[in-house]
């Protein structure tokens, strides 16, 4: 199976066999443009260029892996959530924006004030500028010419499928990130769409992940180097796919997907809403399941910033982690608040950034950088655990806890999380858990495995168990409570 994965920082093409072995993964970075004439928070990308980047990655991966075109059983796609593409009547992209396009701040505030509780009840999300519904209202007010030409709204994974097949569809896991989708009915909320006076032709027909939407078009096949007619399978949102790739396909476990941010998700068999509006609820990529979601906010992006600023962008994370490991648990009282956090109620501002407890005496130890790095990781771990406890409170239960994603590499963060969690953490060692999940869904779609349970059993490697360190558990009980108390205090500054 060939899987396209359009992430925040770049596009990836991964190839898996039916046993879950990742044959190759080809990655390409990309950048967004900012139009200050629109808004300092506006972010866009060239849709055709991004597709060509991913098509090139797919062709290169196939050649490097020595995969014959006839050996490809299926193609599918996953992507960042909330990113979207608008097509005109001719099917050409007229706008493409990632989840970082926050130009629609005023529109989000309007929707929150006017419809906030209602939107949360049917969509599971409180209004935010990144959701496509807010952007549509922004375009109607600020760029009526473009808005008037918009004929179809596609999420990024839907758009990739469209590029491959020429067919438009949306699927519940990412349609649920538009603020226009009813997560209970699993269909567009046409009444709300009408109330906002948005055109009914914008939302695409809904198809379930795993559906064979069609075959690869001759044009796409020539561009990638595959056979026309190769089955193309409806994919889904990246975070939910990572859950599948980690085996979280029922309501028996929760999972943190550690990347640029760290969503913490618990699959559930019925929609659960938080009375305080702190968490999100969305659709899983598995029919009949939903996900309750907290988010530790800035995590990988914060640790990368720390590496770049204190060591340099060319220094491997393994080298940084070796120094961080030398600092004892608790960092002698140093606490970091640099973007990681716990989901708040809509009326509560996110705390300002701070390092609490820095001392000039650190200079004598020659370990200042490492101590700050350890504090950053402990802050990330406290944020993850805070979200886990918040979700356990909402669900009135606790579950085994999985982790996957780039933040788990090197093992330092997972060791800290396990000790703060005071229970084992089960880590998915697959480098691309999101793409693996999409490959599992695709393998069932084309009949390589009869059920998703069979696909997970055959394709997912054993999870690695990370136990708490008994010496650190006692230290982290105090650290966690101090971190939570300080996090709450910082909200008032």
C-alpha positions as CSV (number, residue, x, y, z in Angstrom):
1,X,0.0,0.0,0.0
2,X,1.1,3.5,-0.8
3,X,0.1,6.2,1.7
4,X,0.2,9.9,1.3
5,X,0.5,11.9,4.5
6,X,0.2,15.7,4.3
7,X,1.5,16.9,7.6
8,X,2.0,20.4,9.0
9,X,5.7,20.6,8.2
10,X,5.8,18.5,5.1
11,X,4.5,15.7,3.0
12,X,5.4,12.1,3.3
13,X,4.9,9.0,1.1
14,X,5.2,5.6,2.9
15,X,5.0,2.2,1.4
16,X,3.9,-0.8,3.5
17,X,3.4,-4.5,2.8
18,X,0.4,-6.5,4.1
19,X,2.3,-7.5,7.2
20,X,2.8,-3.9,8.2
21,X,6.5,-3.7,7.3
22,X,7.4,-0.1,6.3
23,X,9.4,-0.7,3.1
24,X,10.3,3.0,2.6
25,X,9.2,6.5,3.6
26,X,10.1,9.5,1.5
27,X,9.7,12.9,3.1
28,X,9.6,16.5,1.6
29,X,9.5,19.7,3.7
30,X,7.2,22.5,2.6
31,X,6.5,26.1,3.6
32,X,3.5,28.3,3.8
33,X,3.0,31.9,2.6
34,X,1.8,34.7,4.8
35,X,-0.3,37.5,3.3
36,X,-0.1,40.5,5.6
37,X,-2.6,42.3,3.5
38,X,-5.1,39.7,4.6
39,X,-4.1,39.1,8.2
40,X,-0.8,38.5,10.1
41,X,-2.4,35.2,11.1
42,X,-3.2,34.1,7.5
43,X,-1.3,31.0,6.1
44,X,-1.7,29.6,2.7
45,X,-0.1,27.1,0.4
46,X,0.1,26.4,-3.4
47,X,-2.2,23.4,-3.7
48,X,-0.7,22.3,-7.1
49,X,2.8,22.6,-5.8
50,X,2.1,20.6,-2.7
51,X,0.4,17.9,-4.7
52,X,3.5,17.7,-7.0
53,X,5.7,17.5,-4.0
54,X,3.8,14.5,-2.7
55,X,3.5,12.9,-6.2
56,X,7.3,13.3,-6.6
57,X,7.8,11.7,-3.1
58,X,5.6,8.8,-4.1
59,X,7.4,8.2,-7.4
60,X,10.8,8.4,-5.8
61,X,9.7,6.0,-3.0
62,X,8.5,3.5,-5.5
63,X,11.7,3.6,-7.5
64,X,13.9,3.4,-4.5
65,X,11.9,0.4,-3.1
66,X,11.9,-1.4,-6.4
67,X,8.2,-1.6,-6.4
68,X,6.6,-2.6,-9.7
69,X,3.5,-0.6,-10.5
70,X,1.4,-3.8,-10.7
71,X,2.5,-4.7,-7.1
72,X,0.6,-1.8,-5.6
73,X,-2.6,-3.1,-4.1
74,X,-4.0,0.3,-2.9
75,X,-3.4,4.0,-2.4
76,X,-4.8,6.1,0.4
77,X,-4.3,9.5,2.1
78,X,-4.2,11.0,5.6
79,X,-3.5,14.6,6.6
80,X,-3.4,17.3,9.2
81,X,-6.8,18.2,10.6
82,X,-8.6,21.5,9.9
83,X,-6.5,22.2,6.8
84,X,-8.7,22.7,3.7
85,X,-8.8,23.4,0.0
86,X,-11.5,25.3,-2.0
87,X,-12.2,24.3,-5.6
88,X,-14.0,26.3,-8.2
89,X,-16.6,24.9,-10.6
90,X,-13.9,23.5,-12.9
91,X,-12.3,21.6,-10.0
92,X,-9.3,24.0,-9.8
93,X,-8.0,25.1,-6.4
94,X,-8.6,28.7,-5.6
95,X,-7.5,28.6,-1.9
96,X,-5.5,26.2,0.2
97,X,-4.8,26.7,3.8
98,X,-3.3,24.6,6.7
99,X,-4.6,24.3,10.2
100,X,-2.3,27.3,11.1
101,X,-4.5,29.7,9.0
102,X,-6.0,31.7,11.9
103,X,-7.1,34.7,10.0
104,X,-10.8,34.3,11.0
105,X,-10.4,35.3,14.7
106,X,-13.3,37.8,14.6
107,X,-15.5,35.2,12.9
108,X,-14.7,32.6,15.5
109,X,-15.5,35.1,18.3
110,X,-18.8,35.9,16.6
111,X,-19.8,32.2,16.3
112,X,-18.7,31.5,19.8
113,X,-20.9,34.3,21.2
114,X,-23.9,33.6,19.0
115,X,-23.9,29.8,18.6
116,X,-21.1,28.5,20.9
117,X,-23.0,25.9,22.9
118,X,-25.1,24.8,19.9
119,X,-22.0,24.3,17.8
120,X,-20.3,22.3,20.6
121,X,-23.4,20.1,21.0
122,X,-23.5,19.0,17.4
123,X,-19.9,19.3,16.3
124,X,-18.0,18.5,19.6
125,X,-15.8,21.6,19.1
126,X,-15.9,25.1,20.5
127,X,-15.4,27.7,17.8
128,X,-11.8,28.6,16.8
129,X,-10.3,30.5,14.0
130,X,-8.6,27.5,12.4
131,X,-11.9,25.7,11.6
132,X,-13.0,26.0,8.0
133,X,-16.5,27.4,8.9
134,X,-14.8,30.5,10.3
135,X,-12.6,30.9,7.2
136,X,-15.6,30.7,4.9
137,X,-17.3,33.5,6.8
138,X,-14.0,35.5,6.6
139,X,-13.8,35.0,2.8
140,X,-17.4,36.1,2.4
141,X,-16.7,39.4,4.2
142,X,-13.1,40.1,3.1
143,X,-12.7,38.4,-0.3
144,X,-16.2,38.1,-1.9
145,X,-14.8,37.5,-5.3
146,X,-13.0,34.3,-4.2
147,X,-15.9,33.3,-2.0
148,X,-18.3,33.6,-5.0
149,X,-16.1,31.3,-7.1
150,X,-15.9,28.6,-4.3
151,X,-17.8,25.5,-5.4
152,X,-16.4,22.7,-3.2
153,X,-14.8,22.5,0.2
154,X,-12.4,19.6,0.7
155,X,-10.2,18.8,3.7
156,X,-6.6,18.1,2.7
157,X,-6.8,14.3,2.8
158,X,-10.0,14.6,0.7
159,X,-8.2,16.9,-1.7
160,X,-5.4,14.4,-2.2
161,X,-8.0,11.7,-3.0
162,X,-9.6,14.1,-5.5
163,X,-6.2,14.6,-7.2
164,X,-5.8,10.9,-7.5
165,X,-9.3,10.0,-8.6
166,X,-11.0,13.1,-9.9
167,X,-13.9,12.4,-7.4
168,X,-14.9,14.6,-4.5
169,X,-15.8,13.2,-1.1
170,X,-15.3,13.9,2.6
171,X,-15.1,11.5,5.5
172,X,-16.3,11.9,9.1
173,X,-13.0,12.1,10.9
174,X,-11.9,15.3,9.2
175,X,-15.3,16.6,8.1
176,X,-15.9,16.7,11.9
177,X,-13.1,19.4,12.1
178,X,-15.1,21.9,9.9
179,X,-17.6,23.0,12.6
180,X,-20.3,22.2,10.0
181,X,-20.6,18.4,10.6
182,X,-23.0,16.6,13.0
183,X,-20.8,14.0,14.7
184,X,-23.9,12.1,16.0
185,X,-25.8,11.9,12.7
186,X,-22.5,11.5,10.8
187,X,-23.7,14.0,8.2
188,X,-23.4,17.6,7.4
189,X,-25.6,19.9,9.6
190,X,-27.6,21.3,6.7
191,X,-29.8,23.4,9.0
192,X,-26.8,25.2,10.4
193,X,-25.2,25.5,7.0
194,X,-28.4,27.2,5.8
195,X,-28.6,29.4,8.9
196,X,-25.1,30.7,8.2
197,X,-26.2,31.2,4.6
198,X,-23.4,29.1,3.2
199,X,-24.0,27.4,-0.2
200,X,-25.1,23.8,0.0
201,X,-22.9,22.8,-2.9
202,X,-19.7,23.4,-0.7
203,X,-19.7,20.2,1.4
204,X,-18.8,17.0,-0.4
205,X,-20.7,13.7,-0.1
206,X,-19.7,11.7,2.9
207,X,-17.9,8.4,2.4
208,X,-16.5,6.1,5.1
209,X,-12.8,5.6,5.6
210,X,-11.8,2.3,3.9
211,X,-14.2,2.8,1.0
212,X,-12.8,2.2,-2.5
213,X,-13.7,5.5,-4.1
214,X,-12.3,4.7,-7.5
215,X,-9.3,4.0,-9.5
216,X,-6.2,6.1,-10.1
217,X,-6.8,8.4,-13.1
218,X,-4.4,8.0,-16.1
219,X,-3.1,11.5,-15.5
220,X,-2.3,10.8,-11.8
221,X,-0.9,7.3,-12.7
222,X,1.5,8.9,-15.2
223,X,2.6,11.5,-12.7
224,X,3.3,9.0,-10.0
225,X,4.5,6.1,-12.1
226,X,1.7,3.6,-11.2
227,X,-1.0,1.8,-13.2
228,X,-4.3,3.6,-14.0
229,X,-7.2,2.0,-12.1
230,X,-5.1,1.2,-9.0
231,X,-7.7,1.2,-6.2
232,X,-7.8,4.5,-4.2
233,X,-9.2,4.2,-0.7
234,X,-10.8,6.9,1.4
235,X,-8.5,7.8,4.2
236,X,-8.9,10.0,7.3
237,X,-7.5,12.5,9.7
238,X,-3.9,11.9,10.8
239,X,-4.4,11.7,14.6
240,X,-7.2,9.1,14.3
241,X,-5.1,7.1,11.9
242,X,-2.2,7.1,14.4
243,X,-4.6,5.6,16.9
244,X,-5.4,2.8,14.5
245,X,-1.7,2.3,13.8
246,X,-1.2,1.9,17.6
247,X,-4.1,-0.6,17.9
248,X,-6.5,1.8,19.6
249,X,-9.5,0.6,17.7
250,X,-12.0,0.2,20.6
251,X,-12.8,1.8,23.9
252,X,-10.2,-0.2,25.9
253,X,-7.2,2.3,25.8
254,X,-6.3,5.9,25.3
255,X,-3.4,7.2,23.3
256,X,-1.2,10.3,23.0
257,X,0.0,11.2,19.5
258,X,3.3,13.0,20.3
259,X,4.2,15.4,17.5
260,X,4.2,19.2,16.9
261,X,1.4,19.1,19.4
262,X,0.2,16.1,21.4
263,X,-3.5,15.3,21.1
264,X,-4.5,12.8,23.8
265,X,-7.4,10.7,22.5
266,X,-9.8,8.1,24.0
267,X,-11.9,6.1,21.6
268,X,-15.5,5.9,22.8
269,X,-18.6,4.0,21.6
270,X,-20.9,7.0,21.9
271,X,-20.2,10.8,21.8
272,X,-19.2,12.2,25.2
273,X,-19.3,16.0,25.7
274,X,-17.7,17.9,28.5
275,X,-20.1,20.2,30.4
276,X,-17.3,22.7,30.8
277,X,-16.4,22.7,27.1
278,X,-12.7,21.9,27.7
279,X,-12.3,18.9,25.4
280,X,-13.2,18.1,21.8
281,X,-15.3,15.1,20.6
282,X,-14.9,13.9,17.1
283,X,-15.4,11.0,14.8
284,X,-13.0,8.1,14.7
285,X,-12.0,6.6,11.3
286,X,-13.8,3.5,12.5
287,X,-17.6,3.5,12.0
288,X,-19.5,3.4,15.3
289,X,-16.6,5.0,17.3
290,X,-15.9,8.5,18.3
291,X,-12.9,10.1,20.1
292,X,-12.8,12.2,23.2
293,X,-9.8,14.5,22.9
294,X,-7.6,16.7,25.1
295,X,-4.4,18.3,23.8
296,X,-1.1,19.1,25.4
297,X,-0.8,22.0,22.9
298,X,2.8,22.9,21.9
299,X,5.0,19.9,22.6
300,X,7.4,18.8,19.8
301,X,7.5,22.3,18.5
302,X,8.6,23.5,21.9
303,X,11.4,20.9,22.3
304,X,12.5,21.6,18.7
305,X,12.7,25.3,19.6
306,X,14.8,24.5,22.7
307,X,17.2,22.4,20.6
308,X,17.5,25.0,17.9
309,X,18.1,27.9,20.3
310,X,20.4,26.3,22.8
311,X,22.3,23.7,20.7
312,X,21.6,24.6,17.0
313,X,19.3,23.1,14.4
314,X,21.9,20.7,13.1
315,X,22.6,19.0,16.4
316,X,20.9,15.6,16.5
317,X,18.2,15.1,19.2
318,X,20.0,12.0,20.4
319,X,22.9,14.2,21.4
320,X,20.6,16.6,23.2
321,X,18.8,13.8,25.0
322,X,22.0,12.3,26.3
323,X,22.7,15.5,28.2
324,X,19.1,15.8,29.3
325,X,19.3,12.3,30.8
326,X,22.1,13.4,33.1
327,X,19.8,15.9,35.0
328,X,17.9,14.3,37.9
329,X,14.1,14.1,38.0
330,X,12.6,17.4,39.1
331,X,15.4,19.6,37.7
332,X,16.1,21.0,41.2
333,X,12.8,22.8,41.2
334,X,12.9,24.3,37.6
335,X,9.5,24.4,35.9
336,X,8.9,25.2,32.2
337,X,5.7,26.7,30.7
338,X,6.6,27.4,27.1
339,X,3.5,26.4,25.3
340,X,2.5,23.0,26.7
341,X,-0.7,22.9,28.7
342,X,-4.1,21.5,29.6
343,X,-7.3,22.2,27.8
344,X,-9.1,25.2,29.3
345,X,-12.7,26.4,29.4
346,X,-13.5,28.8,26.5
347,X,-13.5,31.8,28.8
348,X,-10.0,31.1,30.2
349,X,-6.9,32.5,28.5
350,X,-4.0,30.2,27.9
351,X,-1.2,31.0,30.4
352,X,1.8,33.1,29.4
353,X,5.2,31.4,28.8
354,X,7.6,31.2,31.7
355,X,10.6,29.4,33.2
356,X,10.1,29.3,37.0
357,X,13.0,28.6,39.3
358,X,16.0,29.6,37.3
359,X,19.1,30.2,39.4
360,X,22.4,32.0,38.5
361,X,24.3,29.2,40.3
362,X,23.5,26.9,37.4
363,X,26.4,28.5,35.6
364,X,28.8,26.7,37.9
365,X,27.5,23.2,36.9
366,X,27.9,23.8,33.1
367,X,24.5,22.1,32.8
368,X,22.1,25.0,32.3
369,X,21.0,24.0,28.8
370,X,20.4,20.4,29.8
371,X,18.5,21.4,32.9
372,X,16.2,23.6,30.8
373,X,15.7,20.8,28.3
374,X,14.7,18.4,31.1
375,X,12.3,21.0,32.5
376,X,10.8,21.4,29.0
377,X,10.2,17.6,28.7
378,X,8.8,17.4,32.2
379,X,6.5,20.3,31.4
380,X,5.3,18.4,28.3
381,X,4.8,15.2,30.4
382,X,2.8,17.1,33.0
383,X,0.6,18.6,30.3
384,X,0.0,15.1,28.8
385,X,-0.8,13.7,32.2
386,X,-3.1,16.7,33.1
387,X,-5.1,16.0,29.9
388,X,-5.3,12.3,30.7
389,X,-6.6,13.0,34.2
390,X,-9.1,15.5,32.8
391,X,-10.4,13.0,30.3
392,X,-10.6,10.2,33.0
393,X,-12.6,12.6,35.0
394,X,-15.1,13.2,32.1
395,X,-15.3,9.4,31.4
396,X,-15.3,8.5,35.1
397,X,-12.8,5.7,34.3
398,X,-9.1,5.1,33.5
399,X,-7.5,3.1,30.8
400,X,-4.2,1.7,29.7
401,X,-2.2,4.5,28.1
402,X,-0.5,4.3,24.7
403,X,1.9,6.7,23.1
404,X,3.1,7.1,19.5
405,X,4.7,9.7,17.2
406,X,8.0,11.5,16.9
407,X,8.2,12.7,20.5
408,X,8.5,9.1,21.7
409,X,11.9,8.6,19.9
410,X,14.8,8.4,22.2
411,X,12.7,7.3,25.1
412,X,13.3,10.2,27.5
413,X,9.8,11.7,27.2
414,X,8.1,8.3,27.6
415,X,10.1,7.5,30.7
416,X,9.1,10.8,32.3
417,X,5.5,10.3,31.3
418,X,5.4,6.8,32.8
419,X,6.8,8.0,36.1
420,X,4.3,11.0,36.3
421,X,1.5,8.7,35.2
422,X,2.5,6.2,37.9
423,X,1.6,3.3,35.5
424,X,3.2,1.7,32.4
425,X,3.1,3.5,29.1
426,X,2.8,1.3,26.0
427,X,4.8,2.8,23.1
428,X,4.3,2.2,19.4
429,X,7.8,1.9,17.9
430,X,6.6,2.3,14.3
431,X,8.2,5.5,13.0
432,X,5.1,6.5,11.0
433,X,2.1,5.3,13.1
434,X,-0.3,7.6,11.2
435,X,0.7,6.1,7.8
436,X,0.6,2.6,9.2
437,X,-3.0,3.2,10.4
438,X,-4.0,4.4,7.0
439,X,-2.4,1.3,5.5
440,X,-4.4,-0.9,7.8
441,X,-7.6,0.8,6.8
442,X,-6.7,0.5,3.1
443,X,-5.7,-3.2,3.5
444,X,-9.2,-4.0,4.7
445,X,-10.8,-1.8,2.0
446,X,-9.1,-3.9,-0.8
447,X,-9.6,-7.3,1.0
448,X,-6.0,-8.0,2.0
449,X,-7.4,-8.4,5.6
450,X,-11.0,-9.3,6.3
451,X,-11.4,-7.1,9.3
452,X,-9.6,-4.2,11.0
453,X,-8.9,-6.4,14.0
454,X,-7.2,-8.8,11.6
455,X,-5.2,-6.0,10.0
456,X,-4.0,-4.7,13.4
457,X,-3.1,-8.2,14.5
458,X,-1.0,-8.8,11.4
459,X,0.5,-5.3,10.8
460,X,1.1,-3.7,14.2
461,X,4.3,-4.6,16.0
462,X,4.3,-5.4,19.7
463,X,4.0,-2.2,21.8
464,X,7.0,-1.5,24.0
465,X,6.2,-1.3,27.7
466,X,7.8,1.6,29.6
467,X,7.5,1.2,33.4
468,X,7.6,4.0,35.9
469,X,10.9,4.5,37.7
470,X,10.1,4.0,41.5
471,X,12.7,6.6,42.5
472,X,11.2,9.2,40.2
473,X,7.5,8.6,41.0
474,X,7.8,10.2,44.4
475,X,9.6,13.2,43.0
476,X,7.1,13.7,40.2
477,X,4.1,13.6,42.5
478,X,5.3,16.9,43.9
479,X,6.5,18.2,40.5
480,X,3.2,17.5,38.9
481,X,1.2,19.3,41.6
482,X,3.5,22.3,41.6
483,X,3.3,22.4,37.8
484,X,-0.5,22.3,37.8
485,X,-0.8,25.0,40.5
486,X,1.7,27.3,38.7
487,X,0.0,26.7,35.3
488,X,-3.3,27.8,36.8
489,X,-1.7,30.8,38.5
490,X,-0.1,31.9,35.2
491,X,-3.5,32.2,33.6
492,X,-4.2,35.3,35.7
493,X,-1.0,37.2,34.6
